[in-house]
Amino acid sequence: MYLAPVPYARAAASGAPAPEPAPANAHAAAAGDSNGSGVSLQRGASAHTPGQAEFVRAPDATLYFSPHLLAPGVLSADRSSTPAAGEEVGTQLNALLDALAPRLAAVGSDLRHVLRLTVALADEADHARAAAVLAARFADHPPAVTWLGSPLSEPGARIAVEAIAASTQRVAITTPTPDGGALLPPGERIFISGQAERGADPASSVALTMASLLRSAAELGGSPAGVAQIRVFLRPYAARSDALAQITPLFPAGKCPPVIITEWTIPLPVEIELVLARNPGAPALEAPLVFPVLAGKPRSPRFSHAAIVGAGVPLIFLGALDAGAAVEPADEWPALFARLGPVLGRAGSSFRLLVKATYLLKDESPRASLNETRAVYYDPVRPPAASAVGVRSVGIPGRAASLDLIAVPREAVPTTP
């Protein structure tokens, strides 16, 4: 099922991009705002998970990246409203979404223009209750949703959320927001795959990995000032404060982008990935979507170390896929990729136009099966930037594998067969 595109007003500015054309399989674009200026999001609603989209397509507009958010009552700074122990996850999620709304309003957005929600559950048994809240709150404007299981940073927290949303604000550079988020400007965007450097302990591993990532960013035409999100997969999660202590000083006071920390279970201390804007003066791109080879890092046929999306190219956020019930762990990745192909087709994209992939694997999900499946589906000269992340849970009971993806549409990035 497909929903009509959702219009949102673009702030008046000279040179504002024209509305993006809808994919052939989506409804015609809805009208803009009352002032006649607007662009549309296209959403493919899931037939199986109400309140969650198969995909959401956004034009090359400003994107808001939120910090990792907990329900206000569980934050240590607001103990006056601390919930009773064991508060239902649905209550926390509703409170969290209520608190997210004014954050979005402050950056020229709202809940109708959330592109992706990443939902972290302390207990995967809470999945059904959390999904019911999303079904009610996003019935006619579903975002793409990614689920995972992880410890959370505050006692009593059952759920955390981070959001990516389309914003009407016009910014020329990555701009920190007062709530700890960041606005990523339109234009060229860099997605750097997870990197993992081993130090003597988690703190030194984080320091070494961030140094490597920032060298890669510079090689690709980026800089620390362009970073809009730092995603950290950390072992042990208890080293969270040590990780933040290494990352925050790398940026001017008050200008650290959101740092999203979740647990991972692979026997390395850390893996970190970045999303950032490319510097305006960087060398011209050879194509609207490129997969550069980083110095000292050999090309792999299964993943790229980075991907760069050119200016004017829409992004397609795909909802997390899983293989369904009653599938053995060894068969989940083939079943999942078989489901992915039709979804990409409905979104107006293809396997060759995947930009970024995050693979979530519980311990029983065999990495060899993931590698073999990728070898079947990916063009070996242009696989997406990717991170394969060991997690305690993919956030859905009975599943051992899941993934979330970003792609681009065919008409914006022509490729040769």
N, C-alpha and C positions, 0 to 999 in steps of 0.2 A: 504494500500500500504506500502511496506517496502523498505527502501533504503539500498544499500550495506553498510557494515560497513566502517567507516572512519578510516584509519590508522593514528597514530601519533607516532613520533619517541620517544623512551624512552632514556634518557641520559644513556650513557654507564656506567655500574656499576656492580660489581660482585654481584651475587645473585639476579639479576633483575628477577621479576616474568615472567613466560612464558606467551605468549598470551593466553587470555581467550577463551574458546570455545564459538562459537555463539549459541544462542538458536536454537532449532530445527526449528522454524518458521522464522528465519532470513536467509539472504543470507550468503554464505560462507565468512569467513574472508578475507579481502583484504590483499594484500602483505604489508610488513612493509616498512620502509624507505630504502633509497639506500644503507645504511650500513648493511642492513639485520636484524636490531633490531627494533622491533616495536610491538605495541599492537593495538587492534581495538576497536572502539566504535560500538555498534549496535543501530540503530535508527528505530523506527516504525513511519513512517510519517503519519500524520493525513490525512484522505480523505476529511475532511471538512474545515480544517484551514491551508492553505498553509503557509509554514515557521514555523510551530509549530508541534512538535512531540507528538505522543501518549505516547512514552516512549523513553528514552535514557539510555542504559546500559553501565556502565563504570567498568573496572577492578579495583582491589585494587591498585590504583596509587595515587600519590599526587594530592590533590584537592586545587584549588585556590578559596577563598571566597573574593569577591570584597567588598569594601565599598558601601554605597548608593550613586549612581552617578546621577548627573544632567548634562544637556548639558553645555559645558564650558562657553557659553555666559551668563548663568544666575547665575554663581557663583559670589559671592560678591567680590572675589579676582581678578576678571577679568572683571571689568566694562567697559574696553575699547571696548569690543565687545558685550555689553549688547544688546539683541535683542529688537526690537520694541514691545510694548505692544500688546498682542494678537497674537504673532507669532504662526504659525500653529504647532501642535504637531508633525507632520511628520518631519518638519525641525529640531526640537529639538532632536527627536529620532535619526535621521541620524547623527547629530553632536555628540550625545552621543555615538553611536556605533563606529563612527570614532575615538573618544577619548578612547574608551575601547580597541581598537585593540593594541595600543602600551603598555598599561598596561598588556595585556595578553602576548605580546611578551616578556616583561621583566621577566615573570615568566615561560617561556618555554611553552607557549600555543598560541592559536589564536582563531579567531571567529569560526573556524570549530570545535573546541573542547569545546565549551560551552555546558554544560550539562543542566543547567536550567537558565532561565531568570525570575526574578520576576519584573513585570512591575506595577508601581503605577501611577495612573492617577488622576490628580486634578479634572477632569470632565469625567465621564464615556462616555459622548457623543463623546469623542475623540477616543473611542475604534477602530472604523472602520479604521480611518486614521492610527493609530499606527499599527494595524494588517496588513495593506497594506504594510507598511515599512518592517515589519518582513517577509512578504511573498516574498518581493523582495530581501532582504539582506540574507535570510537563505533558499533560494529555494531548495538547494541540501544538506543542512546540518542543518535541523531544530532542535532547542533545545526544551526541555520541557518548557512550559511557564505558569506562574501563573499571573493572573490579580487581581488587587484590586484597590479600590478608597481610597485616603487619601489626606489630606493637605500635601504640600511639604514645604521644609525648606527655600526656597528662593522666593521672589516676582518675578512673571513672569514665574516661572517654571510650565510647564503643565504636565511633565512626569519625572519619575525617574526610574532607573533600578539598580538591583543588580544581579551579575552573579556568578555562580559556574561553574568552568571549570576544565578539566583534564590538569595537568601540567607534563612536562618531568623532572622537577627539582626533585632531590632526597634530602629529608630532613628527619632527624631522629626524630625531635620534631616539634611541631607547631611553625612556623616561621613567624613573622610579615613581611610584605612587605613595601617598602618605600611609596607606594601610599595609605597606610591605610588599606590594605587587609591582608590576612593571608593564609599561606600554611599549610594544614592539611596533616600530613604524612600518608603513607600507614600503615595498621595495624588495631588494634582494635579501633573502633569509638563509642562514647557514644552520644546518643540523649536524652536529658532531656526534658520532656514535660513542657509546660508553668506552672509556679508557680505564685501565686498572694498572696502577704502579704499586709495587710492594715495598713498603718500608718496614721499619723495626716494630711499628705498632700502628693502630688505626690512624692516629693523628698524623704521623709522618707519611703514611700511605696516602692520606687525603692531600697533604701538601705536595707530594711528588706528582700525584695525578692531576691536580689543578695546574701545576706548572706545565705539565705536558699538554693539557688541553688548551691553555692560553698560548703556548707556542703554536699549536695547530691552528688556533683561531687566527693568529697573526699571519700564518702561511696562507690562509684562505681569504685574507682580506678583511678580517675582523679585528676587534680589540675588546678589552675588558668592558669599556663603556657601552658596547653594543649588546652585552649579554642580557637576555630577558628571562632566562630560567636556568637554574642549575639543579639537575636531578641526581640525587645521591642514593646509591644502593649500598647499605652499610652493614658490616658484621664486626662486632655485635652492635645491636641497636643502642645499647647502653652507652656507646661512645659518641652519641649524637652531639653532645655539647663540645666534645673535643674536635669533631668535624667542623662544626660551626666556627670554632675558634681559629681554625686554619683558613676558612674561606672568607669570613667577613672582612678581615684586614686587607684583603686583596683589592678592595673597592673603597672609594672615598666614603667618609662617614655619612651614613644615611642613604647611601646609593647602592648597597648590595642588592642584587636582584633576588627574587624569591628562591629559596633553597628548599627543595622538596626531599625529605629524607625518609626512606622506607627501608625496612629490613631486607637483607638478602641472605641466602643460605649457602651460597657457593663458598668453598674454603679459601677465600681471599678477603682481605679487609674491606675493600671498597671498589666500586665501579661508578664513574660519574660521566654524565653526558650534558651537553650544552645546546641551547637554542639562542641564536644571536642574529642581530642585523649585520649586514656587510657594510663596510665603510663606503661612503659615496665615491671616494677617489680610487677605489680598488680597480684593478684591471678589468676590462670588459669580459663578460662571460662568453664562451663559445656557443652556448645554446641556452634555452630557457630553463633546462634542468641538467645539471652536471654532477658527476660523481668523481671528484678529484682524488688522486692518489697522494697520500701524505708522505713526506720525506721519512725514510726509514721504516715504512710500514708497507709490506708487500700486498699487492692486490689479491683479494679473495674472490672466488666465484660465487660465494654465498652471502657476502655482505660488503658494503662499502664503508670506509672509515668516515666519510662525510658526504653530505649532499647539499647542493646550493640551488635554491629556487630563484629564478629571475624575477625582476620587477614586473608587475602586472599579471602574474600567474596566480589564479585562484588556488586555494588549498582545499582538499577534501579530507575531513576527519571521519574516519570509519569507527563505528562502535566495536567494542571488544567482541571477538568471535570465540565460541567454544565449540567442541565437537558434538555436543549433545549428550544425553544420558546413555548409559549402557554401552559405552565404547571403552575398550581396554586401553590403558595408558599408551601402549606401543602403537596403537592405531589412531590415537587422537590427532596427531599432526597431519597425517594424510587426509583424515576426514575433515579437519578444520580448513585446510587449503582447498579442498574440493568445494566447501561452502563459500570460500572467499571469492573464487572466480566470478560466480554470478552476481555477487554483491558489487564487485568492482565494475562489472558491466552495467549494472543499474545506475551506478554513480557516474558513468561516463568515463571510466578510467580502465586500467589494465595492470597486469603484473609488472610490465615494463615501466610503468609510471608511478610505482611506489617510491616515496621519498624517504620515509622513516618507519621502522618497525621496532616494536618492543615485544619480545617473546617472554612470556611468564611461564615458568616451569616449576611445578612441585617436584620433590625428590624422586617420585616414581615416574616422572615423565622423562623418557630417554632422550638425551640430547642427540644421540646418533640418529634417531628417527626424524628429528627436526632437520638435521643436516641433509639427510637423504631426501627429504621432502622438498627442501629448498632447491636442491640440485635439479629436481624435476621441473619446478615451476619458474625459476628465475633465469633471466638472461644473464649469463656469467660475466658479461662486460658491464652490466648496469644493475646489480642488485641494490636494494635500498640500504641506506645507513641503518644500523641495527644494534640492538643490545639484547642479549639473552640473559635473563635474570632469574636466578633461583629464588623462589619465594616459599614461605610456609603454606600459602594458600593462594589460589587464583580468585578467591572471593566468592566462589560458587560451589556449593557442596557437590561432591561426586565428580569433580573435574580436576584434571592434573595439568592441563595446558590451556593457555589463552594467549591472545595477542591484541595489541592495538596498533593502528596504522594511520599514516598520513599519505595521501596521494595527490596527484594533479590530474586535471582533465585532458583528454586526448586533443581537443581542438586548440588548447593553449600550448601544448608541447608536442608538435608533430615529430614522429620518429619514423625511421625507415624500417621496413619489415626485416 
